[in-house]
Amino acid sequence: MEEDLNRPDFPVKTITTPIEAMAGMEWAIPTVVIAYLLKPFFESALQEAGKDSYQYAKKRLKAFIVKNRQVKTRRITAKQSTQKLSRNYNQSNTISLKAWVHSGLIINVLFDEQAKEKDLEDMLDGMFDSIHAIYIHCQNQNPEDPPKKGMAKEVYFLADLERKSWEMLTTKQMIDRFNQDL
């Protein structure tokens, strides 16, 4: 990915973490690949000189998400704990996106396994537009320069395939939605 996206005016860094067993609710465990969007990504869209880089990065990220969502993973549990997996969890375990829109807000974007490739590509445009609008709103409400350190609230973006839109859920709403059958 780094070679695919990296440009002199839009640097990209790849970080590899060790493979290890993890425990937790499916949606709380990191996916195999996580793309992070930070302040320079959003700021480039606001500057005339950075608009081409922003459009290029969006295009490459869309292709990267579509490609990597096709990689399939398997969730495993201990023999005595098979009932701990949510039967209605339908988000990709392979790819997700974290948008750090403000020091107080991180948006975790999860991708539905049932989304068709064409629908997903169209929905990604709406997702980028929505996240960028939230970024601008956060910066207008509480500008940060430099970003503040501290705990950020995390919310989740999930695709609503019927409405072809995105919905934002809190951690509690995620627990209610995906752990109701446990």
Rosetta blueprint (number, residue, H / E / L):
1 M L
2 E H
3 E H
4 D H
5 L H
6 N L
7 R E
8 P L
9 D L
10 F E
11 P L
12 V L
13 K L
14 T L
15 I L
16 T L
17 T L
18 P L
19 I L
20 E L
21 A L
22 M L
23 A L
24 G L
25 M L
26 E H
27 W H
28 A H
29 I L
30 P L
31 T L
32 V L
33 V E
34 I E
35 A E
36 Y E
37 L E
38 L L
39 K H
40 P H
41 F H
42 F H
43 E H
44 S H
45 A H
46 L H
47 Q L
48 E H
49 A H
50 G H
51 K H
52 D H
53 S H
54 Y H
55 Q H
56 Y H
57 A H
58 K H
59 K H
60 R H
61 L H
62 K H
63 A H
64 F H
65 I H
66 V H
67 K H
68 N H
69 R H
70 Q L
71 V L
72 K L
73 T L
74 R L
75 R L
76 I L
77 T L
78 A L
79 K H
80 Q H
81 S H
82 T H
83 Q H
84 K H
85 L L
86 S L
87 R L
88 N L
89 Y L
90 N L
91 Q E
92 S E
93 N E
94 T E
95 I E
96 S E
97 L E
98 K E
99 A E
100 W E
101 V E
102 H E
103 S L
104 G L
105 L E
106 I E
107 I E
108 N E
109 V E
110 L E
111 F E
112 D E
113 E L
114 Q L
115 A L
116 K L
117 E H
118 K H
119 D H
120 L H
121 E H
122 D H
123 M H
124 L H
125 D H
126 G H
127 M H
128 F H
129 D H
130 S H
131 I H
132 H H
133 A H
134 I H
135 Y H
136 I H
137 H H
138 C H
139 Q H
140 N H
141 Q H
142 N L
143 P L
144 E L
145 D L
146 P L
147 P L
148 K L
149 K L
150 G L
151 M L
152 A L
153 K E
154 E E
155 V E
156 Y E
157 F E
158 L E
159 A E
160 D E
161 L L
162 E L
163 R L
164 K L
165 S E
166 W E
167 E E
168 M E
169 L E
170 T L
171 T H
172 K H
173 Q H
174 M H
175 I H
176 D H
177 R H
178 F H
179 N L
180 Q L
181 D L
182 L L
